[in-house]
Amino acid sequence: MKLKIFSLFLFFSYIISFAQSERRILNFDFEGIKLEGVFNTPKNKNPKGIVIIVHGSGKTNAVQQEWHLDVRNAILKAGYATYMWDKMGCGKSEGVFNYNQSVQNSADEVIAAIKSLKKQKIKGADRIGLWGISRAGWINPIVINKFKNISFWISVSGVGPKESFAYLFKENLKTEGVTKDSIHILQNELKESYRITHSGGSFKDYMNATKNLRKNKFLKRFNEGRVVTEKGYLAYQKEFMKMPFDYKTNLQIYVQDFESELLKIKCPVLALFGEKDTQVDWKKTKALYQKTLGKTTHFTTKSFPNCNHNLFTCKTGGFYEFQDDNLPWIRSENFLSTITNWLNKIEEKI
């Protein structure tokens, strides 16, 4: 009960803090489609710059539900404005949501938002920084290397070069108490399903290779009970085969030569991780960042014990832990202050 009260206290404190900022709806066009965004800026003073909030995977209702309210408040405390929008077909953004939107196209979307801010001469648009979580770890490096004028990048729960669902699946099976032998069988079936799909295999081959996988409770829940049909399989296969693939690991590659992309980055980077992240392999990502960004940029990294993928305090980090155990949504004690303090410290670096 005390934790829930504290969580509510934090939420209302952020609402009060936001009362000290200016908020307005600010839309932009991408590929002929209007996307709705929200712009927040410190009240009665010019912002030092604008931090673009880049979402992870899935649908959004970010503007109406004030997603990342505490994060945006932490950024505002450092004197920066924030800009965040809903993906196509989400919230009041026009168009149709595409779960399989490529990270390259998402990067173009971010660049379109930045160009719109600059064209409208929004205060702070002369200095643009990026904040992004999970899937944004593929998007933001592309933006930085393509746009060439990004001042800094705050990476939260960043990703490695390859598809991360296999890791998510394995780690969540562990939290649910599935035996090692069963996990091994299910993991092999998952990766074999990727190989069959990408290599042009038939629906029959796919079904024969996934007999145990399709019965798994976690996967059924994750897929919201949807049953794979031949029509759906073939439609997905058509798009999946266009994507780069590593046949040694049977994993999809989102960004070709990702290590080289990271080595090109010169702007300051802050990388934050939850040590109970069951969605991305944070230890591997941290090591990759240190190997690359640690050599080429002003690089800072920090991990937080007992925190999940979204940097909320947790017990297991399981995908459905908060939903099933009714846990309070409390951030790590130092997560938000780390963002504010880092932004204040890098002034001389940008």
Secondary structure, DSSP 4 states (H G I P E B T S, - for coil): -HHHHHHHHHHHHHHHHHTTEEEEE--EEETTEEE-EEEEEETTS--S-EEEEE--SS---HHHHTTTHHHHHHHHHTT-EEEEEPPTTSTT--S---TT--HHHHHHHHHHHHHHHHHTT-TTTTSEEEEEETTHHHHHHHHHHHH--EEEEEEES---SB--HHHHHHHHHHHTT--HHHHHHHHHHHHHHHHHHHTT--HHHHHHHTTTGGG-HHHHHHTTTPPP-HHHHHHHHHHHTTS-EETTTTEEBSSTTHHHHHHT--S-EEEEEETT-SSS-HHHHHHHHHHHHHHHS-EEEEEETTB-TTSBB-SS--TTHHHHHT----B-TTHHHHHHHHHHHGGGG-
